[in-house]
């Protein structure tokens, strides 16, 4: 940015993003942190609002969303918690609990494909 804050920082290997990358807002607050393997997002990624509260968090496997992803509103309340399998939203039922628009919901024991 013009104020000297790095918009993003990380490593390239043969012009391909690799290893840990961080992004920043113009204010200097962290925007995201995550890693790449051969240019594909991999592992845990965390995103923040400019005021430093978490915005979302979840994992990628070589560029594909995998496992639980949680999103928060600007006040820090959970908006949604969802499960991804191979990049697709899980369409079954959750094991114990999940959140929808900040409200805790109960699921059935065991994952069941619908």
C-alpha positions in Angstrom: 0.0 0.0 0.0 1.1 3.6 -0.4 1.5 3.9 3.4 4.3 1.2 3.4 2.1 -1.7 4.7 2.6 -4.9 2.7 -0.6 -6.0 1.1 0.6 -9.6 1.1 3.8 -11.4 1.8 4.9 -14.9 1.2 7.2 -17.1 -0.8 7.4 -18.0 -4.5 9.0 -21.1 -6.0 9.4 -20.8 -9.7 6.8 -18.0 -9.7 4.3 -20.3 -7.9 3.1 -19.4 -4.4 4.4 -21.8 -1.8 4.6 -22.0 2.0 3.0 -19.5 4.3 1.4 -16.3 3.0 -0.1 -13.4 4.9 -2.4 -10.6 3.8 -2.9 -7.2 5.5 -5.4 -4.4 5.4 -4.2 -0.9 4.6 -4.5 -0.3 8.4 -1.7 -2.8 9.0 -4.1 -5.3 10.6 -3.8 -8.9 9.4 -6.4 -9.9 6.7 -5.5 -13.6 6.3 -2.9 -16.2 6.9 -2.5 -19.6 5.2 -0.2 -21.8 3.2 0.2 -22.9 -0.4 1.6 -26.0 -2.0 2.4 -25.6 -5.7 0.1 -22.6 -5.9 -2.9 -24.3 -4.2 -4.2 -23.3 -0.8 -3.4 -26.0 1.7 -3.9 -26.5 5.4 -5.6 -24.1 7.9 -6.5 -20.7 6.6 -7.8 -17.9 8.9 -9.3 -14.6 7.7 -10.0 -11.5 9.9 -12.1 -8.4 9.8 -10.1 -5.2 9.8 -10.8 -4.7 13.5 -8.9 -8.0 14.2 -11.9 -10.2 15.0 -12.0 -13.5 13.1 -14.1 -13.5 9.9 -13.7 -17.2 8.8 -11.5 -20.2 9.3 -11.1 -23.6 7.7 -8.8 -25.9 5.9 -7.9 -26.6 2.3 -6.5 -29.7 0.7 -4.6 -28.7 -2.4 -7.0 -25.9 -3.2 -10.2 -27.7 -2.2 -12.2 -26.8 1.0 -12.1 -29.7 3.4 -13.5 -30.3 6.9 -15.2 -27.7 9.1 -15.4 -24.0 8.1 -16.7 -21.4 10.5 -17.8 -17.9 9.6 -18.3 -15.1 12.2 -20.2 -11.8 12.0 -18.3 -8.5 12.7 -19.4 -8.7 16.4 -17.8 -12.2 16.8 -20.9 -14.3 16.7 -20.9 -17.5 14.7 -22.9 -17.1 11.5 -22.5 -20.6 10.2 -20.4 -23.7 10.8 -20.4 -26.1 7.9 -18.5 -29.2 6.8 -16.9 -29.6 3.4 -16.0 -32.9 1.8 -14.0 -32.7 -1.4 -14.9 -29.0 -1.8 -18.7 -29.7 -1.5 -20.9 -28.7 1.4 -21.8 -31.8 3.4 -25.4 -32.6 2.7 -25.8 -35.0 5.6 -26.5 -34.4 9.2 -24.0 -33.2 11.8 -22.8 -35.3 14.6 -23.6 -33.1 17.7 -24.2 -29.5 17.0 -23.8 -26.8 14.4 -24.6 -23.1 14.1 -26.9 -21.4 11.7 -27.1 -17.6 11.8 -25.5 -17.6 15.2 -28.0 -20.1 16.7 -26.9 -23.4 18.0 -28.7 -26.3 16.4 -28.6 -30.0 17.3 -28.0 -32.8 14.8 -28.3 -36.5 14.9 -25.7 -38.9 16.2 -23.4 -40.0 13.4 -23.0 -38.5 9.9 -25.8 -39.6 7.7 -25.9 -38.9 4.0 -29.2 -37.5 2.9 
